[in-house]
Each structure stands twice: as C-alpha cells, then as structure tokens.
Amino acid sequence: MFKQVFVAAVLAASTLAVAPPASADTPGCVTRSEFASVKVGMRKSRVHRVFDTAGRRVSIATSTEHYFAEIRMYRRCSRASLFAVSWIKRPGGLWRMDAKWVG
C-alpha cells in the first residue's frame, strides 16, 4: 500500500513540476529565455514556434549554387532593441539557424 501511495505522490509531483512551453506566453515578441533556448542548427519552423512569431525579414540572398540566406529581426519583449537570427538553406534542404545575436 505504501509503495502505491508513494508512486502516486511522485507522479503527481512530477506533473506539477513540468514548466509550460516557452512558446505559449508571448505572441509577437521574444523573451530572453526564449532567445536563449534556441540553438544554431534548429529548423526555422521550430524556432518560430518557440518565439511565437515569424519576425520580420530584413534581407535575403541567393547564390548560383541554389543556396539561400536570410536575416530576420524579432522584437524583444523587455526592451526597445531587437534579436536577430540568420538562416541558411542548402539545396534541397530546410531553413536552419546559422547564427543569432542581439541587434
């Protein structure tokens, strides 16, 4: 009986300790924790789900080898500055994060 109560208590505590996803709380702007949670190499669709915004494209470039590059700016929730992310798409591939910085 004690083992069943203990297991039930542990399961209940673990469900309470799970944090809500960072992507659900700030539509239209990006928090510092959301920005810190995305990593180079992540797909654009995943980053946009975390950020809750697609940002604003400020530049795009192509090469003769069918590579694409893009820079997008994302509004910060806490300050007047912006977060910036550069994206790269290889031939036949998906958009992936190449770099990120505070703009």
N, C-alpha and C positions, 0 to 999 in steps of 0.2 A: 504494500500500500504506500509506504514512504517513497519508494522508487517512482511510482506513478505520479505522485504529487510533486516530487522533485522535478521530473521530466516536464510536467505540465507548467510548472513555475518557470523553468529555464526557457521553454518555448514562448511563453507569454512575455518574458523579459526581453527576449531577442527580437520579437516583433515590435516592441516599443522602442528599441534602440536603433532601429533602421531609420536613417535620415531620409527625408523626401528628396527626390531628384532635384539637382540644381537647376534643371531646365524649366521647372514649372512655376517659378516665383517672380520672374522679372521680364515680362514680354516687352520688347522694344529697346531694352538696354542690357548691358553686360556688367555683372558684378566682378570684383577682383577674384573671388573664389571660382566663379565660372571660367574666367580667363585663365587662371592657374591650372584648372583641371584639364584643359585641352592640351594635346601634345602634338609635336611635329609628326607627320605621317598619318594623322587621322583624316578620315573622309570628310568632305565638306558637309554632307548631309548630317553626319553625326555632330559635328561642331555646331551647326545651325540649330540642331535640337537642344544642345546644351545651352547655347546662347539665347534661345527663344527669339531669334531674329536673323535675317539674312544679311543684315548690314547694308552698306552702300558701296557699290563698285566704283573705284576711283581710277583704275587703269586696267587695261588688258593688252596682251601682246601675243603674237603667234610667230612661229618660225617656219622655215621651209620644210623642216622635218616633221611638221604637224605636232609640235609641242605647243602648249598654251600656258600662259602665266597670267595671273590676275592678282590685284591687290584690292582688298575690301576694308572699309573702316566700320567700326562698331561703336556706337555711343556708350559711354560709361555711365553707370547709374549714380556713382558717387561724386563725380567731378565733371567739369566742363570739357575735359580732354577726351581723347578717343583711344580705343585699342585698334591696332592694325594687324592684319593677317595676310601673308602672301600665299597664294595657291599655285600648284603646278599640276598639269595634266599631261601625262605622257601619251603617245599614240595608242589609241585603243583602251586607255586606262580611265580611271576615275580621278576627279579633282582631289588632291591631297594637300594638307597643310605643309608648307615649306619653311615658314618662319613666322614669328609673332613678336610684336613689340608695342610699347605704349607710345602713342602718337601725340 
